[in-house]
Amino acid sequence: MQTATILVADDDAVARELLADALKKEGYAVEAFASGEEVIARGRLGCVDLVLTDIRMGAVDGLTVLREFKRMSPGTAVVVLTAFGSLEGAIEAIKQGAYDYLAKPFKKEDIKLVVKRSLEHCRLVRENARFREELTSKDAWSPLVGSSPAMLEVYKLVARVAESKSTVLLQGESGTGKELIARAIHSNGPRRDKPFIPVNCGALPDTLLESEMFGYEKGAFTGAVGNKVGLFESADGGTLFLDEIGDLGRELQVKLLRVMQDQEVRRVGGTTSTRVDVRIIAATNRDLEQLVKEGKFRDDLYYRLKVVPITLPSLSERREDIPMLVHHFLQKCAAGMDHAVRGILPETMARLTQYGWPGNVRELENVVERAVSLSHGPLLTPDDLPEAIRQEATSEAEAKRSRGDLADEAYLSLEEVEKRHLLRVLKEMKGNKVKAAKILGIDRRTLYRMAERFGLDIGEDAEGIEKE
């Protein structure tokens, strides 16, 4: 793992050297400077993870250093060093984007904690940027997020079938993204400039669906006061996406089969047929083969649809894609929010990865949107997640531990790590919940919820904390 590069800027030689030596002993690559001008000049050379700068230094002070690094290296975390008399300046620095501040004189444990937390923040910011870059580079494939082996197989099939005219049958659980795949096939093929028209076969009664799909002539039935162009005619030259095809009634199955065979459509109440050139992409979350055996779905239509079958994996079958999906949805949701959510804590991601996701990608997107809406801090915490997800993740972890499944020990330790971190910060702040919440990047309400989840009685003083 690459050693983090830290720059220290302080015109007090003794304080500067003491701080630099303490950080070097922790294994960091540290460079010390006596002025703001020097540290800014070094920053222009790049490759800086963290800057610790005194707030009062000659002509170029800490606020100037902060502004320059924010401009030229947004991914670099900046922590300001301040004496008690310049605490107001430190607060101003936080408002301008400093990650944190250290009040002089400070203890080595204070330094270690702030530096560790700042570097973790820096890592998260860069990780988020990497995810955004990967997503942006996908161009037409941007809605398709994931690089797991299961999804790569889907991408290969999409790439191969996109240029053809073949009918495609998309199979998979609800929420796996079947319409996104259908749109990707359409937009990457020769019909991309023609209409893509989706229709949900389970959303309407067969009588209404028939008139929607095939159109009708004036007077065909009560209420038909004029001619109506059906979806097949509207999709001429393009693609018709028939979602939930398994819900299609038997009579409509016969009519759909006839259109697919003849490439002609006759409106309800009409006497003539219109030729159409439409590519069919169908989708279902039901077992069509089983429906055929039960006599609920025509076998000849089934084989007409199943020219190129593509099965989409459930989210539980591609858990390695969850982090990228979370960051994708986080970026999408946070864009419209008043407060900035910059990332997600590792323990929060662990819970999202652990959850079963019966609603698949659609459910994950809804959970991330909810978490962003409820979050009061820059990073999503486990307390921003629905109770069901927190409970299932904990129950699953405990079940694995009771079975002796040591492979999950890394996950189990996250609860304890989070609890200890909370206790340590509260202890350092002498039980002051306002200061502790600020350092943790959460509000007091979230702090109390976390304490309650861990079974901690933090009360109104630090007495219980000291005992821990």
C-alpha positions as CSV (number, residue, x, y, z in Angstrom):
1,M,0.0,0.0,0.0
2,Q,1.4,3.4,-1.0
3,T,2.5,5.7,1.9
4,A,0.5,8.8,2.3
5,T,2.2,12.1,1.6
6,I,1.7,14.8,4.2
7,L,2.8,18.4,4.1
8,V,3.3,20.4,7.3
9,A,3.4,24.2,7.2
10,D,4.2,26.2,10.4
11,D,6.5,29.2,10.9
12,D,7.2,27.9,14.5
13,A,10.3,25.7,14.0
14,V,9.8,23.7,17.2
15,A,6.1,23.0,16.6
16,R,6.8,22.2,12.9
17,E,9.6,19.6,13.7
18,L,7.7,18.0,16.6
19,L,4.7,17.5,14.4
20,A,6.7,16.2,11.4
21,D,8.6,13.8,13.6
22,A,5.5,12.4,15.2
23,L,3.9,11.7,11.7
24,K,7.1,10.1,10.3
25,K,7.1,7.7,13.2
26,E,3.6,6.7,12.1
27,G,5.0,5.7,8.7
28,Y,3.9,8.7,6.7
29,A,6.0,10.5,4.1
30,V,6.2,14.0,5.6
31,E,7.7,17.2,4.2
32,A,7.9,20.3,6.5
33,F,7.8,24.0,5.4
34,A,8.3,27.3,7.2
35,S,5.9,29.4,5.2
36,G,2.7,29.3,3.2
37,E,4.5,30.2,0.0
38,E,6.7,27.2,0.2
39,V,4.0,24.7,0.9
40,I,1.9,26.1,-2.0
41,A,4.9,25.8,-4.3
42,R,5.3,22.1,-3.2
43,G,1.6,21.5,-3.8
44,R,1.9,22.5,-7.4
45,L,4.2,19.5,-8.0
46,G,1.3,17.2,-7.2
47,C,0.9,14.0,-5.2
48,V,-0.3,15.4,-1.9
49,D,-2.8,13.5,0.3
50,L,-2.9,15.8,3.3
51,V,-1.8,19.3,4.3
52,L,-1.5,20.4,8.0
53,T,-1.1,24.2,8.0
54,D,-0.8,26.7,10.8
55,I,-3.5,29.4,10.4
56,R,-1.2,32.3,11.2
57,M,1.9,32.5,9.1
58,G,3.5,35.7,7.7
59,A,2.2,37.1,4.4
60,V,0.6,33.9,3.2
61,D,-1.6,32.5,6.0
62,G,-3.4,29.2,6.5
63,L,-6.6,30.4,4.8
64,T,-4.6,31.3,1.7
65,V,-3.0,27.9,1.7
66,L,-6.4,26.2,2.1
67,R,-7.9,28.2,-0.8
68,E,-4.9,27.4,-3.1
69,F,-5.1,23.7,-2.4
70,K,-8.8,23.6,-2.9
71,R,-8.2,25.3,-6.3
72,M,-5.3,23.2,-7.6
73,S,-5.8,19.9,-5.7
74,P,-9.5,19.4,-4.6
75,G,-8.7,15.8,-3.6
76,T,-6.2,16.9,-1.0
77,A,-7.5,17.1,2.6
78,V,-6.5,20.3,4.6
79,V,-6.3,20.5,8.4
80,V,-5.6,23.8,10.0
81,L,-3.5,24.2,13.2
82,T,-4.7,26.9,15.5
83,A,-4.0,28.4,19.0
84,F,-6.9,29.1,21.2
85,G,-6.8,32.8,20.3
86,S,-7.3,32.0,16.6
87,L,-10.2,29.5,17.1
88,E,-12.5,31.8,15.1
89,G,-10.1,31.6,12.2
90,A,-10.3,27.8,12.4
91,I,-14.0,27.8,12.2
92,E,-13.9,30.1,9.2
93,A,-11.4,27.6,7.6
94,I,-13.9,24.8,8.2
95,K,-16.6,26.9,6.4
96,Q,-14.2,27.3,3.5
97,G,-13.6,23.6,3.1
98,A,-10.9,22.6,5.6
99,Y,-11.5,19.0,6.7
100,D,-10.7,19.6,10.4
101,Y,-8.6,21.6,12.8
102,L,-6.1,20.9,15.6
103,A,-6.0,23.2,18.6
104,K,-2.5,23.9,20.0
105,P,-1.1,22.5,22.1
106,F,-2.2,19.1,20.9
107,K,-1.5,15.5,22.0
108,K,0.0,12.8,19.8
109,E,-3.2,10.8,20.0
110,D,-5.1,13.8,18.8
111,I,-2.8,14.1,15.8
112,K,-3.1,10.4,15.0
113,L,-6.9,10.5,15.1
114,V,-7.3,13.6,13.0
115,V,-4.7,12.5,10.4
116,K,-6.2,9.0,10.1
117,R,-9.7,10.4,9.7
118,S,-8.5,13.0,7.2
119,L,-6.7,10.5,5.0
120,E,-9.7,8.2,5.1
121,H,-11.8,11.2,3.9
122,C,-9.2,11.8,1.1
123,R,-9.4,8.2,0.0
124,L,-13.2,8.3,-0.1
125,V,-13.2,11.5,-2.2
126,R,-10.7,10.0,-4.7
127,E,-12.7,6.7,-4.8
128,N,-15.8,8.6,-5.6
129,A,-14.1,10.5,-8.3
130,R,-12.8,7.2,-9.8
131,F,-16.3,5.8,-9.8
132,R,-17.6,8.9,-11.5
133,E,-14.9,8.8,-14.1
134,E,-15.7,5.2,-14.9
135,L,-19.4,5.9,-15.2
136,T,-18.9,8.9,-17.4
137,S,-16.6,7.0,-19.7
138,K,-19.3,4.5,-20.5
139,D,-21.1,6.9,-22.9
140,A,-24.1,5.1,-24.3
141,W,-23.7,2.4,-21.8
142,S,-23.8,4.7,-18.8
143,P,-27.1,3.4,-17.4
144,L,-25.5,-0.1,-17.2
145,V,-23.4,-0.1,-14.0
146,G,-21.3,-3.1,-12.9
147,S,-18.2,-5.0,-13.9
148,S,-18.9,-8.4,-12.3
149,P,-18.3,-11.5,-14.4
150,A,-22.1,-12.0,-14.6
151,M,-22.7,-8.5,-15.9
152,L,-19.8,-8.7,-18.3
153,E,-21.4,-11.8,-19.9
154,V,-24.6,-9.7,-20.3
155,Y,-22.7,-6.9,-21.9
156,K,-21.1,-9.3,-24.4
157,L,-24.5,-10.6,-25.5
158,V,-25.9,-7.1,-25.8
159,A,-22.9,-6.1,-28.0
160,R,-23.4,-9.1,-30.2
161,V,-27.2,-8.9,-30.6
162,A,-27.4,-5.1,-30.9
163,E,-26.5,-5.0,-34.6
164,S,-28.9,-7.8,-35.6
165,K,-32.6,-7.9,-36.1
166,S,-33.2,-10.9,-33.9
167,T,-35.9,-10.9,-31.3
168,V,-34.5,-10.9,-27.7
169,L,-36.1,-12.3,-24.6
170,L,-34.8,-10.7,-21.4
171,Q,-35.3,-12.9,-18.2
172,G,-34.7,-11.9,-14.6
173,E,-36.2,-10.9,-11.3
174,S,-38.0,-7.6,-10.9
175,G,-35.7,-4.7,-10.5
176,T,-32.7,-6.2,-12.3
177,G,-32.7,-3.6,-15.1
178,K,-34.4,-5.4,-18.0
179,E,-35.6,-2.1,-19.6
180,L,-32.1,-0.6,-19.3
181,I,-30.7,-3.6,-21.2
182,A,-33.5,-3.3,-23.8
183,R,-32.7,0.4,-24.3
184,A,-28.9,-0.4,-24.6
185,I,-29.7,-3.0,-27.3
186,H,-31.8,-0.4,-29.2
187,S,-29.4,2.5,-28.8
188,N,-26.3,0.5,-29.9
189,G,-27.9,-0.9,-33.0
190,P,-28.9,0.3,-36.5
191,R,-32.4,1.4,-35.2
192,R,-31.0,3.9,-32.7
193,D,-32.5,6.8,-34.6
194,K,-35.9,5.3,-34.7
195,P,-38.5,5.0,-31.8
196,F,-38.0,2.9,-28.8
197,I,-41.5,2.3,-27.4
198,P,-42.0,0.4,-24.1
199,V,-45.3,-1.2,-23.1
200,N,-46.1,-3.0,-19.8
201,C,-48.2,-6.0,-20.7
202,G,-49.4,-6.5,-17.1
203,A,-50.5,-2.9,-16.5
204,L,-53.7,-3.0,-18.6
205,P,-56.6,-5.3,-19.2
206,D,-56.3,-7.3,-22.4
207,T,-59.1,-5.3,-24.2
208,L,-57.3,-2.0,-23.5
209,L,-53.9,-3.4,-24.2
210,E,-55.1,-4.8,-27.6
211,S,-56.3,-1.3,-28.7
212,E,-53.0,0.2,-27.4
213,M,-50.8,-2.2,-29.3
214,F,-52.7,-2.5,-32.6
215,G,-54.8,0.7,-32.7
216,Y,-58.4,0.9,-33.7
217,E,-60.8,2.4,-36.3
218,K,-63.5,4.9,-35.6
219,G,-66.7,3.1,-34.3
220,A,-64.8,-0.2,-33.5
221,F,-66.3,0.0,-30.0
222,T,-68.2,2.4,-27.7
223,G,-65.9,5.4,-27.2
224,A,-63.9,4.9,-30.4
225,V,-64.8,8.4,-31.8
226,G,-61.8,8.5,-34.1
227,N,-58.9,6.4,-35.5
228,K,-56.0,5.5,-33.2
229,V,-52.5,4.5,-34.3
230,G,-51.3,1.6,-32.3
231,L,-47.9,1.1,-30.7
232,F,-46.7,-1.3,-33.5
233,E,-47.3,1.4,-36.1
234,S,-45.7,4.0,-33.9
235,A,-42.6,1.9,-33.5
236,D,-42.2,1.2,-37.2
237,G,-38.5,1.1,-38.0
238,G,-37.6,1.0,-34.4
239,T,-38.1,-1.3,-31.3
240,L,-41.1,-2.3,-29.3
241,F,-40.3,-3.4,-25.8
242,L,-42.9,-5.7,-24.4
243,D,-42.3,-5.8,-20.6
244,E,-43.9,-8.5,-18.4
245,I,-44.8,-10.6,-21.5
246,G,-45.7,-13.5,-19.2
247,D,-48.9,-11.6,-18.2
248,L,-50.2,-11.4,-21.8
249,G,-53.6,-13.2,-22.2
250,R,-54.1,-16.1,-24.6
251,E,-56.0,-14.2,-27.2
252,L,-53.5,-11.4,-27.4
253,Q,-50.7,-14.1,-27.6
254,V,-52.3,-15.3,-30.8
255,K,-52.5,-11.8,-32.3
256,L,-48.9,-11.0,-31.3
257,L,-47.7,-14.2,-32.9
258,R,-49.5,-13.4,-36.1
259,V,-47.9,-9.9,-36.2
260,M,-44.5,-11.3,-35.6
261,Q,-44.9,-13.9,-38.3
262,D,-46.5,-11.7,-41.0
263,Q,-45.0,-8.3,-40.0
264,E,-48.4,-6.8,-40.6
265,V,-50.8,-5.3,-38.1
266,R,-54.6,-4.8,-38.3
267,R,-56.3,-2.3,-36.2
268,V,-59.3,-3.3,-34.0
269,G,-62.4,-2.9,-36.2
270,G,-60.3,-2.5,-39.3
271,T,-60.5,-4.5,-42.5
272,T,-57.0,-3.9,-44.0
273,S,-53.5,-4.6,-42.7
274,T,-50.5,-2.3,-42.4
275,R,-47.0,-3.6,-43.0
276,V,-44.6,-2.8,-40.1
277,D,-40.9,-3.2,-39.5
278,V,-40.5,-3.6,-35.8
279,R,-37.9,-5.3,-33.7
280,I,-39.4,-7.1,-30.6
281,I,-37.6,-7.2,-27.3
282,A,-39.6,-8.9,-24.6
283,A,-39.0,-9.2,-20.9
284,T,-40.4,-11.2,-18.0
285,N,-39.7,-12.1,-14.4
286,R,-41.8,-15.3,-14.7
287,D,-40.7,-18.7,-15.8
288,L,-42.2,-18.8,-19.4
289,E,-41.1,-22.4,-19.9
290,Q,-43.1,-23.4,-16.8
291,L,-46.1,-21.4,-18.1
292,V,-45.9,-23.3,-21.4
293,K,-46.1,-26.6,-19.5
294,E,-49.1,-25.3,-17.5
295,G,-50.8,-24.3,-20.7
296,K,-50.8,-20.6,-19.8
297,F,-48.4,-19.5,-22.5
298,R,-48.3,-20.6,-26.2
299,D,-45.2,-22.7,-27.0
300,D,-45.0,-21.3,-30.5
301,L,-44.9,-17.7,-29.3
302,Y,-42.4,-18.7,-26.6
303,Y,-40.0,-20.0,-29.2
304,R,-40.6,-17.0,-31.4
305,L,-39.6,-14.7,-28.6
306,K,-36.7,-16.9,-27.4
307,V,-34.4,-16.3,-30.4
308,V,-31.7,-14.7,-28.3
309,P,-32.4,-15.2,-24.5
310,I,-30.5,-13.1,-22.0
311,T,-30.8,-13.8,-18.3
312,L,-30.0,-10.9,-16.0
313,P,-28.4,-11.8,-12.7
314,S,-30.0,-10.8,-9.4
315,L,-28.1,-8.3,-7.3
316,S,-27.3,-11.0,-4.7
317,E,-25.5,-12.8,-7.6
318,R,-23.3,-9.8,-8.3
319,R,-22.6,-8.3,-4.9
320,E,-19.2,-7.0,-6.1
321,D,-21.1,-4.5,-8.2
322,I,-22.9,-3.0,-5.2
323,P,-20.2,-0.4,-4.4
324,M,-20.2,1.0,-7.9
325,L,-24.0,1.0,-8.0
326,V,-24.1,2.8,-4.7
327,H,-21.7,5.6,-5.8
328,H,-23.6,5.9,-9.1
329,F,-26.9,6.4,-7.3
330,L,-25.3,8.6,-4.7
331,Q,-24.0,10.9,-7.4
332,K,-27.4,10.9,-9.1
333,C,-29.4,11.6,-5.9
334,A,-27.0,14.1,-4.3
335,A,-27.1,16.3,-7.3
336,G,-30.6,17.5,-6.5
337,M,-30.1,18.0,-2.7
338,D,-29.4,21.2,-0.8
339,H,-26.8,19.6,1.4
340,A,-23.7,17.9,0.0
341,V,-23.3,14.1,0.5
342,R,-19.8,13.4,-0.6
343,G,-19.5,9.7,0.1
344,I,-20.3,6.7,2.3
345,L,-18.6,5.2,5.3
346,P,-17.0,1.7,4.9
347,E,-19.3,0.2,7.5
348,T,-22.4,1.6,5.7
349,M,-21.2,0.0,2.5
350,A,-20.6,-3.3,4.3
351,R,-24.2,-3.4,5.4
352,L,-25.4,-2.6,1.9
353,T,-23.2,-5.4,0.5
354,Q,-24.5,-7.8,3.1
355,Y,-28.2,-7.3,2.5
356,G,-30.2,-9.7,0.3
357,W,-31.8,-7.1,-2.0
358,P,-35.1,-8.9,-2.9
359,G,-36.0,-5.8,-5.0
360,N,-32.6,-5.9,-6.7
361,V,-31.1,-2.7,-8.3
362,R,-34.3,-0.8,-8.1
363,E,-34.6,-1.4,-4.4
364,L,-30.9,-0.3,-3.9
365,E,-31.5,2.9,-5.8
366,N,-34.5,3.7,-3.6
367,V,-32.5,3.0,-0.4
368,V,-29.7,5.3,-1.5
369,E,-32.2,8.0,-2.4
370,R,-33.8,7.7,1.0
371,A,-30.4,7.7,2.8
372,V,-29.3,10.9,1.0
373,S,-32.6,12.6,1.8
374,L,-32.3,11.8,5.5
375,S,-28.6,12.2,6.0
376,H,-27.3,15.4,7.8
377,G,-23.6,14.7,7.3
378,P,-21.2,14.5,4.4
379,L,-20.9,10.7,4.5
380,L,-23.7,8.2,4.7
381,T,-23.7,6.3,8.0
382,P,-25.4,3.0,8.9
383,D,-28.1,5.0,10.8
384,D,-29.2,6.5,7.5
385,L,-30.2,3.1,6.3
386,P,-33.7,1.5,6.8
387,E,-34.0,-0.6,10.0
388,A,-34.6,-3.8,8.0
389,I,-31.3,-3.6,6.3
390,R,-29.4,-2.9,9.5
391,Q,-31.1,-5.8,11.2
392,E,-30.6,-8.3,8.4
393,A,-26.9,-7.5,8.1
394,T,-26.4,-7.9,11.8
395,S,-28.5,-11.1,12.0
396,E,-26.6,-12.6,9.0
397,A,-23.3,-11.8,10.6
398,E,-24.3,-13.3,13.9
399,A,-25.6,-16.5,12.2
400,K,-22.3,-16.9,10.4
401,R,-20.4,-16.4,13.6
402,S,-22.5,-19.1,15.3
403,R,-21.8,-21.5,12.5
404,G,-18.1,-20.8,12.9
405,D,-17.8,-19.1,9.5
406,L,-14.6,-17.2,10.1
407,A,-14.6,-15.8,6.6
408,D,-17.0,-13.1,7.8
409,E,-14.9,-12.0,10.8
410,A,-13.8,-8.9,8.9
411,Y,-17.3,-7.8,8.6
412,L,-18.2,-8.6,12.2
413,S,-15.4,-6.4,13.4
414,L,-16.9,-3.3,11.7
415,E,-19.6,-3.1,14.4
416,E,-16.9,-3.1,17.1
417,V,-14.7,-0.7,15.2
418,E,-17.5,1.8,14.8
419,K,-18.5,1.4,18.5
420,R,-14.9,1.9,19.7
421,H,-14.4,4.9,17.4
422,L,-17.6,6.5,18.8
423,L,-16.5,5.9,22.4
424,R,-13.0,7.2,21.7
425,V,-14.2,10.5,20.1
426,L,-16.7,11.0,22.9
427,K,-14.0,10.4,25.5
428,E,-11.6,12.8,23.8
429,M,-14.3,15.4,23.7
430,K,-15.0,14.8,27.5
431,G,-18.5,13.7,26.7
432,N,-19.4,16.8,24.7
433,K,-22.0,15.5,22.2
434,V,-22.0,18.6,20.1
435,K,-18.2,18.5,19.5
436,A,-18.2,14.7,19.1
437,A,-21.0,14.9,16.5
438,K,-19.1,17.6,14.6
439,I,-15.9,15.5,14.5
440,L,-17.9,12.4,13.3
441,G,-19.6,14.5,10.6
442,I,-23.1,13.7,11.9
443,D,-25.7,15.6,14.0
444,R,-26.6,15.0,17.6
445,R,-29.7,13.0,16.8
446,T,-27.7,10.5,14.7
447,L,-25.1,10.4,17.5
448,Y,-27.8,9.3,20.0
449,R,-29.2,6.7,17.5
450,M,-25.8,5.2,17.1
451,A,-25.3,5.0,20.8
452,E,-28.7,3.4,21.2
453,R,-27.8,0.8,18.5
454,F,-24.6,-0.1,20.4
455,G,-26.4,-0.3,23.7
456,L,-24.5,2.7,25.1
457,D,-26.0,5.1,27.7
458,I,-24.0,8.3,26.9
459,G,-26.3,10.3,29.2
460,E,-25.6,14.0,29.7
461,D,-22.0,13.7,30.9
462,A,-18.9,11.8,30.2
463,E,-19.1,9.4,33.2
464,G,-20.3,6.4,31.3
465,I,-17.7,7.0,28.6
466,E,-14.8,7.0,31.0
467,K,-15.9,3.6,32.3
468,E,-15.8,2.1,28.8
